[in-house]
């Protein structure tokens, strides 16, 4: 099965680490020193060299992954923390601010539905785009988009929630941190596999 990944360094590391983990977790061993290469069978007098080669590849893929992503995780993780959805009480405040910018509810056409999107946390301030949606000829039309903001120390309550959500469900952890976890599990496999099957 082909594994699609936009970053070849991550794909190589993940696949190799998974192979090492599965080999040790399933108590794998070499049954035949014959390896088939395309159309010929090649036998090795010292198959342990192949194991050394696999370990070398694993370390090399880890180095290449680190080189290509060492500055990306922090940036992506910060973006995800700052960009999580805003809890409802603050959404209402942002909508009120957007309505004030338009000139009050009386300056808006009747029958609109406000939508808050692209939220961003910045210290004790929430900023988000607020669009007033109308239905015209059966189609939803956005008008009077405003950049609303709300500043209060109560916003600090959002930060730990957003941090935990980013840690558990964010792409930054899956894309940039999880491969390091797999590498650690693969490198320590000879140790934990002995404990696993003892």
Protein Blocks (a to p, Z undefined) as FASTA:
>chain_A
ZZddfblklmmmmmmmmmmmmmmmnopacfbfcdcehjaccddfblmlmmmmmmmmmmmm
mmmmmmmmmmmmmmmmmmmmmmgccdfklmmmmmmmmmmmnnpjklpcehiacddehiac
ehjaccddddddddeehiacdehiacdddddfklmmmmmmmmmmmmmmmmklmmmmmmmm
mmmmmmmmmmmmmmmmZZ
